Structures are given as C-alpha cells and as structure tokens.
Amino acid sequence: MERDVLVLMRCIYRANRAQEKTAFLTAFLNNSEIKILNMKKIYTFLAALLLTATTFAQTPEKMSYQAVVRNSGDALVTNQAVGIQISILQTTATGTAVYVETQTATTNVNGLVTIEIGTGTIVSGGFTTIDWSASSYFIKTETDPSGGSNYTITGTSQLLSVPYALHAKTVENGIPTGGLEGQVLTISSSGTPVWADPFAGTTFYEDTDSDGYGDINSTYVAFSAPNGYVSNNTDCNDTDATINPDTIWYLDADGDSFAISTVTQCDSPGTGYTTTVKPLGDCNDGDATINPGAPEIAGDNIDNNCDNQIDEAEIGQFIEGGVVFWVDPTDNTHGLVCAIENQSTGIQWYNGSYTTTGATGTAIGTGITNTATIISAQGAVETNYAAGLAKAYTGGGFNDWFLPSKDELNEMYLNEAAINASATANGGAIFSSYYFWSSTEVDASLVWRQDFTSGYQFTFYKGFMNSVRAVRAF
C-alpha cells in the first residue's frame, strides 16, 4: 500500500494541469487501503501538497488550493456549496493577516473543494503585493459548511513551501538544480529557494480555555505544538475550563443538595445533572425529603435518612412523648427520651428526712429501678421530692417517667444542644444553666447531681433545691 501511495503522490507532483491533479487525488482518496489511515492528517497534508505543487507550475498571481471539508460531526460535506475565508498570516500562526479574501465553492462527491487563492473577494490586503521572501507565512482557512459566512471550521498550517512562481522574479539565480524525486521547492529562512522533503507535521488543536483539551474544529499543523494548542481534540466546550472529558456531573434531580450518582464525561448527561460538587448518598432522587441529611421519621416504614435502616431512633428525634438522648446500640429502635421541659427548677431530693433508700444504680438503664426504690423507701408517690415529681409526670400521655440515673443524666448533658433544639421546636424549653438531680444515691445524706453549664458531676446534700427533668424508656 505504501508504494501505491507514493506512486499516486508522485503523479500529483508531476501533474501539469489542475484536472490531472484532481484525478490523481480522487484516486488517492478512493484507494480502499488508504481509507484506514487518519484521513484528517492526510487531507491537511495533501491540501498543502497540492497548493505547493500547482503553484510552481504557473506564474499568475494566484495559488491553487484544494482541501477536504468535514463538518463538526467529522462527516464529509459532499456536493455542497461551502463558504471559505482565506487569510495569509505573516511570521506566526497568530500573526498579522497580510491578505484576506472570501470565496464560495462546491465540494465534489469526495468532499474535495478546489479554489484559487488570489481570485476571491478581497477583504483586506493585496495578494500581488505579498513579499514572500520577507518572512515565514501561514495559511488560515475558515469554513462555513452551509455556504455562508458563519465560519465554524478553522485550520492553520505553515507554508513551508512558499509559492516559488510568485517569488521567482525576486531571485536572481532562478530555480536551483539537484532536487530529488518527491522533494518540493521551498524558500529558506534567508529567502533562498532550496529543494526539501515535503512537510509532514502533526495536527494540533486550539485550547482556548487552557484545560488541556483542544477544539477539533480549530487546527494547526506543525512539527511541535505552538502556544495555546494541544494534541488532544476531545473538548466539547473550549470556552469553559470546567467542561471537558474529565468533568464530573452530579445527578440531583430532586434538588435536595445530595447526589444519587455521578457521570464523568464532556457533554451534560441531561436534566438533573450539575457540575456543582454535591455529597453522594441520596437513596431517592425523586423525593427531596429523603436524603442523608433528613431526620428519620419513626413509624413511617421509610428509610428517611438513607442509612439502609428503617424507623431507627436518632439523637434529637421527637418521639414517644419526649426527645431521644440515648439509643440502644444493640437495637436502634429502642432507647431513652427526656421530657421537653423541666418538671421543677428547685425541689429537694428527699421527702424531709435523711435516710438510706438503696437507690445506688449509676449505669444507663438503672434510673427506672432507682426511682421505684426511692419511692418505696419514702412512701407513696408524692410531688414534694425529685423522684416522686418525675414519676408523677404524664407528658405525651405516658405515666412511666422516672428520675435519671447518674450516667443517664450525663447522656442528657452530652446531647444538650440536640435536646434543646428539638424540645423548643415542639413546645418545650431548654435546660438552661441549672443543677439537675440524678436518682443515684451515695449514702443517707448525699446523691449525685450535674451542672449543665460545665458538665461537672459531683455529690451534694439531699436537702438542697435542684432541677428535675424526667425520662422514660421506649
């Protein structure tokens, strides 16, 4: 196949008429083996090749130019009028345009378009006044596949083979001899014509937003990437650095600020996706009330907080007549709640006499037994001492309230903020800075109490006045 390619290319070089060149190029493009190659690079190369070859064969002030046109979807634009703007740039790929013209031409069945630069509608400059020996030159093509002037396809490549026929009248020594087959006549940096191998550079793509991904419709052919160009051409939005093939899209269809999944790609996957970073874990993206930040609602048989558990108790939850302050680690549907308000801010622990009741339990779960023991030792349920007052509370319609043990009282202090928020939201009150009685007795005179300002627990005499907040198990 490589030999066939070389034969066809040599035929293109040696052809003297535009019709012959077109015929050979069509044969080249129709070669079934060649079609497996990267045609974009071949088309760019052949365009420059034909531009150079056809120019050398004639002396009029114009250049023949051929190129294959593809749309943004990489499909050939065939048998269709296309609008083209040609710019001759001086010195660099972004240099000054010394000449600009527009033309309208029709592609053939292979998407090939043929024009003569220098014969179009002049936008600026003069083609006949270009001093080809003065500098390096680049040709920039801008194409509108629909035939208008909305140019959406851009390409830039260096004219390493500057049109000798247009420059020969400034060269005293004429065309040098000794060129090898397949070489082209070029102008060196000093302005001297020399034979050289054809230009076969790499296509680079403009990266306007500097995200490392280029625009497939804005190209530049060179041996190395110029500033602002990259070898990758997969950007779908070259004006936004946050949009590229590495962009992570978060799906949050219900707008609850929690994403149910992510997709990494360039284009937006569709409705509900955003590039705004959001925490994952949503288990129902069709209901904004269900997400990892939502409170669990007891009894609704729904996993409200997306933790793969249904109707579990949570600290601060308002259920069973009070606010949850402790959840059983072995069964998260059970625990302890405290009343949403104080039963007293100043009541003595005992019923009037220093006696030993035997209510010595300190651990979580012993408060209910302590309370029963205290009431049994101090007589019938009364409201003039702490345990009796707690037992008499009927908040939420329940009558099994009790005075918390030492450790139960400390759990209430540790979760004070959550209890205060839930209690006030449900018509109750905060703990405030009070000393609260526990049901844990030390001896006939002393019991444990807790300072809800500092959290400090210490023993104190039963006859002093302190606050009471009842608790119950659920």
VEXMARRO-288594 format. One line per 3 residues: number of its first residue (from 1); their letters; for each residue x, y, z of C-alpha. Coordinates in nm, 4 decimals. Each point is the difference from the previous one (the first is absolute). Layout:
N
NUM> a> X Y Z | ... .
This chain:
474
1> mer> 0.0000 0.0000 0.0000 | 0.2811 0.2445 0.0871 | 0.1453 -0.0421 -0.3517 .
4> dvl> -0.3421 0.0756 -0.1550 | -0.0253 0.3100 0.2127 | 0.3406 0.1213 -0.1120 .
7> vlm> -0.0876 -0.0627 -0.3648 | -0.3186 0.2008 0.0310 | 0.1787 0.2795 0.1839 .
10> rci> 0.2676 0.0179 -0.2669 | -0.2736 0.0181 -0.2646 | -0.1497 0.2926 0.1862 .
13> yra> 0.3365 0.1764 0.0082 | 0.0654 -0.0557 -0.3682 | -0.3497 0.0895 -0.1253 .
16> nra> 0.0057 0.3220 -0.2013 | -0.3700 0.0742 -0.0083 | -0.2494 0.0462 0.2813 .
19> qek> -0.2270 -0.2645 -0.1577 | 0.2802 -0.2543 0.0150 | 0.0778 0.0797 0.3615 .
22> taf> -0.3648 -0.0381 0.0946 | -0.0206 -0.3359 -0.1749 | 0.3064 -0.1320 0.1788 .
25> lta> -0.1232 0.1349 0.3348 | -0.3394 -0.1684 -0.0505 | 0.1763 -0.3265 -0.0727 .
28> fln> 0.2042 0.0492 0.3134 | -0.3068 0.0629 0.2149 | -0.1917 -0.2946 -0.1505 .
31> nse> 0.2802 -0.2461 0.0709 | -0.1668 -0.2509 0.2390 | 0.3219 -0.0652 0.1897 .
34> iki> 0.0711 0.3666 0.0556 | -0.3404 0.0594 0.1577 | 0.1097 -0.1693 0.3195 .
37> lnm> 0.2538 0.2761 0.0620 | -0.0651 0.3135 0.2044 | -0.1570 0.1895 -0.2879 .
40> kki> -0.0067 0.3352 0.1775 | 0.3767 0.0175 0.0058 | 0.0257 -0.1287 -0.3606 .
43> ytf> -0.2500 0.2587 -0.1213 | 0.1908 0.2798 0.1692 | 0.3245 -0.1296 -0.1483 .
46> laa> -0.1436 -0.0402 -0.3500 | -0.1545 0.3463 0.0102 | 0.3400 0.1518 0.0712 .
49> lll> 0.1609 -0.2386 -0.2523 | -0.2327 0.0974 -0.2819 | 0.0223 0.3670 0.0891 .
52> tat> 0.3760 -0.0160 -0.0396 | 0.0115 -0.2211 -0.3074 | -0.2559 0.1890 -0.2036 .
55> tfa> 0.1531 0.3339 0.0836 | 0.3410 -0.0941 -0.1348 | -0.1473 -0.0892 -0.3393 .
58> qtp> -0.1396 0.3410 -0.0735 | 0.0978 0.3640 0.0200 | -0.3321 0.1879 0.0468 .
61> ekm> -0.0468 0.1805 0.3299 | -0.2119 -0.2692 0.1599 | 0.0288 -0.3366 0.1726 .
64> syq> -0.2050 -0.3140 -0.0547 | -0.1328 -0.1411 0.3249 | -0.1832 -0.3252 0.0662 .
67> avv> -0.1332 -0.1400 0.3244 | -0.2469 -0.2558 0.1298 | -0.2841 0.1516 0.2051 .
70> rns> -0.1513 -0.1753 0.2993 | -0.2727 0.1301 0.2325 | 0.0129 0.0122 0.3804 .
73> gda> -0.1164 -0.3615 0.0124 | 0.3032 -0.1047 -0.2094 | -0.2210 -0.0899 -0.2987 .
76> lvt> 0.0996 0.0966 -0.3560 | -0.1821 0.3008 -0.1469 | -0.0680 -0.1235 -0.3538 .
79> nqa> -0.1505 0.1692 -0.3081 | -0.0752 0.3101 0.2009 | 0.0841 0.3685 -0.0206 .
82> vgi> 0.2322 0.1109 0.2810 | 0.1137 0.3442 0.1059 | 0.3729 0.0448 0.0486 .
85> qis> 0.2091 0.2852 0.1383 | 0.3734 -0.0184 -0.0775 | 0.2546 0.1986 0.2012 .
88> ilq> 0.3736 0.0196 -0.0691 | 0.1673 0.0550 0.3385 | 0.3534 0.1312 0.0373 .
91> tta> 0.2704 -0.1309 0.2357 | -0.2160 -0.2176 0.2359 | -0.3258 -0.1943 0.0057 .
94> tgt> -0.1597 0.2930 0.1808 | 0.1906 0.2689 -0.1852 | -0.1212 0.2940 -0.2065 .
97> avy> -0.2281 -0.0825 -0.2907 | 0.1649 0.1553 -0.3072 | -0.2775 -0.1178 -0.2264 .
100> vet> -0.3607 -0.1180 0.0572 | -0.2568 -0.1093 -0.2578 | -0.3279 -0.1918 -0.0095 .
103> qta> -0.1283 -0.2522 -0.2502 | -0.2914 -0.2334 -0.0543 | 0.0749 -0.3364 -0.1573 .
106> ttn> -0.1704 -0.3373 -0.0394 | 0.1413 -0.3239 0.1354 | 0.0051 -0.3136 -0.2126 .
109> vng> -0.1235 -0.3487 0.0858 | 0.3108 -0.0531 0.2150 | -0.0437 0.3235 0.1935 .
112> lvt> 0.2880 0.1573 -0.1969 | -0.0175 0.3722 -0.0683 | 0.2306 0.1801 -0.2463 .
115> iei> 0.0618 0.3763 -0.0030 | 0.2609 0.2429 -0.1262 | 0.1300 0.2276 0.2712 .
118> gtg> 0.0358 0.3500 -0.1360 | -0.3210 -0.0068 -0.2042 | -0.2572 0.0359 0.2787 .
121> tiv> -0.1770 0.3008 0.1463 | 0.2688 0.2049 0.1731 | -0.0672 0.0863 0.3633 .
124> sgg> 0.3364 0.1621 0.0697 | 0.3520 0.0215 -0.1390 | 0.1270 -0.0794 -0.3468 .
127> ftt> 0.1078 -0.3422 -0.1201 | 0.2350 0.1381 -0.2666 | 0.1807 0.2187 0.2536 .
130> idw> 0.1036 -0.2808 0.2359 | 0.3783 -0.0193 0.0360 | 0.0458 -0.3753 0.0357 .
133> sas> 0.3670 0.0441 0.0852 | -0.0666 0.2315 0.2923 | -0.1115 -0.2551 0.2575 .
136> syf> -0.1560 -0.3350 0.0767 | -0.3646 -0.0282 -0.1046 | -0.2969 -0.1950 0.1229 .
139> ikt> -0.3296 -0.0698 -0.1728 | -0.3137 0.0128 0.2142 | -0.3254 -0.1429 -0.1354 .
142> etd> -0.3398 0.0666 0.1537 | -0.2903 -0.1994 -0.1419 | -0.3779 0.0161 0.0209 .
145> psg> -0.1334 -0.3411 -0.1169 | -0.3411 0.1568 -0.0679 | 0.1433 0.2392 -0.2616 .
148> gsn> -0.0291 0.3228 0.1980 | 0.2398 0.2030 0.2117 | -0.0633 -0.1657 0.3364 .
151> yti> 0.3429 -0.1582 0.0110 | 0.0025 -0.2934 0.2447 | 0.2969 -0.2012 -0.1271 .
154> tgt> 0.3447 0.1546 0.0337 | 0.3417 -0.1302 -0.1024 | 0.3463 0.1536 -0.0099 .
157> sql> 0.3177 -0.1427 -0.1534 | 0.3390 0.1404 -0.0886 | 0.0946 0.0542 -0.3630 .
160> lsv> 0.3409 -0.1643 0.0194 | -0.0102 -0.0160 -0.3803 | -0.0543 0.3671 -0.0767 .
163> pya> -0.1366 0.0428 -0.3583 | 0.3192 0.0234 -0.2032 | -0.1690 0.1162 -0.3181 .
166> lha> -0.1188 0.3067 0.1904 | 0.3440 0.0617 0.1435 | 0.2284 -0.1044 -0.2848 .
169> ktv> 0.0119 0.3466 -0.1528 | 0.1867 0.1180 0.3111 | 0.2590 -0.2802 -0.0183 .
172> eng> 0.2906 0.0639 -0.2305 | 0.1309 -0.3564 -0.0159 | -0.3315 -0.1548 -0.1023 .
175> ipt> -0.1052 -0.3531 0.0978 | 0.2856 -0.2094 0.1450 | 0.0783 -0.3376 -0.1502 .
178> ggl> 0.0609 -0.3277 0.1792 | -0.3392 -0.0607 0.1558 | -0.0916 -0.3630 0.0676 .
181> egq> -0.3216 -0.1676 -0.1073 | -0.2784 0.0809 0.2440 | 0.1675 0.3166 0.1319 .
184> vlt> -0.1587 0.3431 -0.0251 | 0.1495 0.3420 -0.0563 | -0.0061 0.2083 0.3170 .
187> iss> 0.1274 0.3375 0.1108 | 0.2560 -0.0140 0.2797 | 0.0062 0.2402 0.2920 .
190> sgt> 0.2541 0.2077 -0.1921 | -0.2359 0.0293 -0.3001 | 0.1939 -0.2419 -0.2226 .
193> pvw> -0.1943 -0.2693 -0.1918 | 0.1044 -0.3530 0.0962 | -0.1287 -0.3517 -0.0625 .
196> adp> -0.1312 -0.1743 0.3129 | -0.2107 -0.2964 0.1056 | -0.3749 0.0705 0.0162 .
199> fag> -0.1384 0.1301 0.3276 | -0.1597 -0.2830 0.2038 | -0.0667 0.1540 0.3386 .
202> ttf> -0.2539 -0.0743 0.2751 | -0.3486 0.1439 0.0341 | -0.0513 0.1934 0.3240 .
205> yed> -0.3258 0.1398 0.1375 | -0.0698 0.3378 0.1558 | -0.0507 -0.0093 0.3782 .
208> tds> -0.1623 0.3366 0.0717 | -0.0980 -0.0745 0.3615 | 0.3374 -0.1626 0.0849 .
211> dgy> -0.1516 -0.3164 0.1467 | 0.2258 -0.2328 -0.2008 | -0.2685 -0.0956 -0.2509 .
214> gdi> -0.0206 0.1529 -0.3481 | -0.2745 0.0959 -0.2447 | -0.0266 -0.2459 -0.2910 .
217> nst> -0.1185 0.2822 -0.2285 | 0.3007 0.2269 0.0606 | 0.3228 -0.1578 -0.1236 .
220> yva> 0.3617 0.0873 -0.0669 | 0.2550 -0.2233 -0.1756 | 0.3605 0.0211 0.1205 .
223> fsa> 0.2901 -0.2099 0.1209 | -0.0640 0.1076 0.3624 | -0.2975 0.1479 0.1795 .
226> png> -0.0044 0.3812 0.0032 | -0.1220 0.1910 0.3032 | -0.3703 -0.0572 0.0597 .
229> yvs> -0.0166 -0.3264 -0.1978 | -0.0075 -0.3624 0.1170 | -0.0057 -0.3436 -0.1623 .
232> nnt> -0.3316 -0.0993 0.1646 | -0.3159 0.0966 -0.1917 | -0.2794 -0.1269 0.2277 .
235> dcn> -0.1195 0.3261 0.1617 | -0.3710 0.0678 -0.0480 | 0.0133 0.3545 0.1431 .
238> dtd> 0.3285 0.1792 -0.0545 | -0.1199 0.3181 0.1734 | -0.0551 -0.1584 0.3429 .
241> ati> 0.2924 -0.1712 0.1743 | -0.2397 -0.1851 0.2322 | -0.1591 -0.1837 -0.2948 .
244> npd> 0.2168 -0.2710 -0.1558 | 0.0198 -0.3820 -0.0138 | 0.1084 -0.0065 0.3678 .
247> tiw> -0.3039 0.1960 0.1199 | -0.1982 -0.1736 0.2769 | -0.3769 0.0493 -0.0294 .
250> yld> -0.2095 -0.0467 0.3158 | -0.3595 -0.1248 -0.0300 | -0.2300 0.1836 0.2424 .
253> adg> -0.3399 -0.0080 -0.1679 | -0.1989 0.0906 0.3119 | 0.2215 0.2953 0.0941 .
256> dsf> 0.0625 -0.1081 0.3596 | 0.3782 0.0674 -0.0298 | 0.0850 -0.3715 0.0147 .
259> ais> 0.1014 -0.1927 -0.3127 | -0.1107 -0.3546 -0.0729 | 0.2756 -0.0668 -0.2572 .
262> tvt> 0.2693 0.1585 -0.2183 | 0.1101 -0.0212 -0.3627 | 0.3388 0.1086 -0.1368 .
265> qcd> -0.0240 0.1350 -0.3553 | 0.0164 0.3202 -0.2031 | -0.3578 0.0714 -0.1033 .
268> spg> -0.2785 0.0341 0.2580 | -0.1716 -0.3390 0.0500 | -0.3389 0.1751 0.0190 .
271> tgy> -0.2594 0.1477 0.2355 | 0.0843 -0.0147 0.3684 | 0.3776 -0.0065 -0.0476 .
274> ttt> 0.2286 0.2763 0.1234 | 0.3734 0.0600 0.0263 | -0.0488 0.1399 0.3512 .
277> vkp> 0.1694 -0.2388 0.2423 | -0.2602 -0.1689 0.2221 | 0.0273 -0.2754 0.2610 .
280> lgd> -0.1053 -0.3428 -0.1188 | -0.2354 -0.2335 0.1834 | -0.3512 0.1032 -0.1046 .
283> cnd> -0.2185 -0.3122 -0.0086 | -0.3085 0.1608 -0.1561 | 0.0717 0.2707 -0.2571 .
286> gda> -0.3704 0.0528 -0.0602 | -0.0803 0.1203 0.3533 | 0.1881 0.2957 0.1502 .
289> tin> -0.1083 -0.0982 0.3533 | 0.1975 -0.3245 -0.0226 | 0.3790 0.0402 0.0116 .
292> pga> 0.2973 -0.0554 0.2341 | -0.0680 0.3328 0.1725 | -0.3662 -0.0632 0.0747 .
295> pei> -0.1263 -0.1083 0.3448 | -0.1311 -0.3518 0.0388 | -0.3752 -0.0022 0.0541 .
298> agd> -0.1101 -0.2764 0.2350 | -0.2817 -0.2242 -0.1112 | -0.0213 0.0965 -0.3696 .
301> nid> 0.1835 -0.3125 -0.1199 | 0.2347 0.2167 -0.2157 | 0.3765 0.0326 0.0079 .
304> nnc> -0.0200 0.3800 0.0275 | 0.3736 0.0592 0.0555 | 0.1309 -0.2542 -0.2544 .
307> dnq> 0.2012 -0.2030 0.2507 | -0.1525 -0.3327 -0.1083 | -0.2022 -0.0193 0.3216 .
310> ide> -0.3714 0.0605 0.0445 | -0.1603 0.1771 0.2986 | 0.3172 0.0013 0.2086 .
313> aei> 0.0198 0.2445 0.2884 | 0.2344 0.2994 -0.0208 | 0.1353 0.2447 0.2546 .
316> gqf> -0.2192 0.3114 0.0053 | -0.3020 -0.1795 -0.1489 | -0.3364 0.0967 0.1534 .
319> ieg> -0.1847 -0.3238 0.0651 | -0.1725 -0.1879 0.2816 | -0.0910 0.3215 0.1870 .
322> gvv> 0.3530 0.1386 0.0177 | 0.3388 0.0531 -0.1660 | 0.2359 -0.2923 -0.0668 .
325> fwv> 0.3307 0.0418 0.1861 | 0.1237 -0.3610 0.0016 | -0.0450 -0.2821 -0.2545 .
328> dpt> 0.0548 -0.3629 0.0920 | 0.3112 -0.1080 -0.1988 | -0.1341 -0.3576 -0.0218 .
331> dnt> -0.3435 0.1020 -0.1295 | -0.0287 0.3471 -0.1512 | -0.3775 0.0009 0.0215 .
334> hgl> 0.0219 0.0317 0.3799 | 0.1546 0.2487 0.2418 | -0.0785 0.2834 0.2388 .
337> vca> -0.1848 0.3307 -0.0406 | -0.0119 0.2953 0.2364 | -0.2876 0.2373 0.0622 .
340> ien> -0.0131 0.3140 -0.2168 | -0.0101 0.2205 0.3108 | 0.1183 0.0057 0.3609 .
343> qst> -0.2402 -0.1332 0.2623 | 0.1616 0.2326 0.2531 | 0.2875 0.2459 0.0287 .
346> giq> 0.0208 -0.0305 0.3780 | -0.1050 -0.3088 0.1984 | 0.1730 -0.2064 0.2677 .
349> wyn> 0.1120 -0.3552 -0.0680 | -0.1466 -0.1569 0.3164 | -0.3431 0.0165 0.1642 .
352> gsy> 0.1271 0.1724 0.3123 | 0.2275 -0.2419 0.1803 | 0.3491 -0.1332 -0.0652 .
355> ttt> -0.0428 -0.3724 -0.0478 | 0.1705 -0.2624 -0.2146 | -0.2279 -0.1115 -0.2828 .
358> gat> 0.2347 -0.2443 -0.1736 | -0.0345 0.1678 -0.3456 | 0.3661 -0.0357 -0.0920 .
361> gta> -0.0168 -0.0907 -0.3735 | 0.2185 0.2220 -0.2180 | -0.0103 -0.1629 -0.3437 .
364> igt> -0.2347 0.0685 -0.2887 | -0.3127 -0.2057 0.0589 | 0.0062 0.0245 0.3820 .
367> git> -0.1942 0.3253 0.0358 | -0.3398 -0.1706 -0.0134 | 0.1008 -0.2432 0.2774 .
370> nta> 0.1535 0.2800 0.2097 | -0.3210 0.2019 -0.0235 | -0.2173 -0.2943 0.1101 .
373> tii> 0.2415 -0.0690 0.2881 | -0.0058 0.3639 0.1160 | -0.3802 0.0188 -0.0074 .
376> saq> -0.0288 -0.3313 0.1822 | 0.2328 0.1263 0.2759 | -0.1562 0.3465 0.0281 .
379> gav> -0.3681 -0.0942 -0.0158 | -0.2692 0.0457 -0.2600 | 0.0627 0.2037 -0.3163 .
382> etn> 0.0201 0.3614 0.1023 | 0.0915 0.3196 -0.1848 | 0.2070 0.1611 0.2738 .
385> yaa> 0.3225 -0.1884 -0.0798 | 0.1928 -0.0658 -0.3246 | -0.0771 -0.3663 -0.0733 .
388> gla> -0.3672 0.0371 0.0915 | -0.0355 0.3051 -0.2250 | 0.1616 -0.1805 -0.2934 .
391> kay> -0.2281 -0.3037 0.0466 | -0.3093 0.2238 0.0098 | 0.0783 0.1546 -0.3447 .
394> tgg> -0.2388 -0.1071 -0.2810 | 0.1509 0.1757 -0.3023 | -0.1053 -0.1420 -0.3376 .
397> gfn> -0.2699 -0.2037 0.1752 | 0.2526 -0.2356 0.1622 | 0.0123 -0.0795 0.3733 .
400> dwf> 0.3282 -0.1935 0.0178 | 0.2386 0.2934 0.0421 | 0.2833 -0.0182 0.2546 .
403> lps> 0.2994 0.1927 0.1406 | 0.3173 -0.0751 -0.2059 | 0.2991 -0.1812 0.1483 .
406> kde> 0.3428 0.1651 0.0195 | 0.1106 -0.1314 -0.3445 | -0.3396 0.0663 -0.1605 .
409> lne> 0.0174 0.3598 0.1209 | 0.3476 0.0353 -0.1511 | -0.1292 -0.1247 -0.3406 .
412> myl> -0.2611 0.2756 0.0158 | 0.2741 0.2572 0.0600 | 0.2135 -0.1356 -0.2872 .
415> nea> -0.2954 0.0383 -0.2402 | -0.1292 0.3233 0.1506 | 0.0143 0.1997 -0.3260 .
418> ain> -0.2030 -0.2571 -0.1956 | -0.2521 -0.0317 0.2833 | -0.0395 0.3783 0.0307 .
421> asa> -0.0587 0.0402 -0.3760 | -0.2593 -0.2767 -0.0165 | -0.1702 0.0954 0.3260 .
424> tan> -0.0492 0.3647 -0.0958 | -0.1193 -0.1037 -0.3469 | -0.2718 -0.2071 0.1658 .
427> gga> -0.1233 0.2472 0.2600 | 0.2500 -0.0760 0.2747 | 0.2926 0.1855 0.1573 .
430> ifs> 0.3788 -0.0197 0.0220 | 0.1869 -0.1367 0.3025 | 0.1525 0.3410 0.0793 .
433> syy> 0.2857 0.0205 0.2516 | -0.1455 -0.2101 0.2815 | 0.1197 -0.2699 0.2355 .
436> fws> -0.1987 -0.3179 -0.0620 | -0.0680 -0.2879 0.2392 | 0.0845 -0.3593 -0.0917 .
439> ste> -0.1665 -0.2994 0.1686 | 0.3361 -0.1440 0.1097 | 0.0500 0.0087 0.3767 .
442> vda> 0.3409 -0.0029 0.1742 | -0.1110 -0.0364 0.3627 | -0.2650 0.1300 0.2371 .
445> slv> 0.1049 0.3626 -0.0606 | 0.1503 0.0264 -0.3482 | -0.1084 -0.0653 -0.3615 .
448> wrq> 0.1454 0.0738 -0.3448 | -0.0962 0.3139 -0.1883 | 0.1309 0.1664 -0.3210 .
451> dft> 0.0795 0.3568 -0.1005 | -0.1440 0.0535 -0.3509 | 0.2277 0.3015 -0.0477 .
454> sgy> 0.3335 -0.1792 0.0459 | -0.1123 -0.3619 -0.0150 | 0.1667 -0.0659 0.3336 .
457> qft> -0.1567 -0.2803 0.2105 | 0.0387 0.0045 0.3774 | -0.1808 -0.1095 0.3182 .
460> fyk> -0.2204 0.2331 0.1958 | -0.2351 0.0004 0.2987 | -0.3519 -0.1331 -0.0516 .
463> gfm> -0.1635 0.2970 0.1668 | 0.1173 0.2617 -0.2542 | -0.2185 0.1269 -0.2835 .
466> nsv> 0.0906 -0.1124 -0.3549 | -0.1775 -0.0522 -0.3363 | -0.1799 -0.3106 -0.1266 .
469> rav> -0.0560 -0.1259 -0.3554 | -0.1695 -0.3375 -0.0278 | 0.0927 -0.2746 -0.2490 .
472> raf> -0.1620 -0.3172 -0.1313 | 0.1000 -0.3056 -0.1995 | -0.1511 -0.0909 -0.3397 .
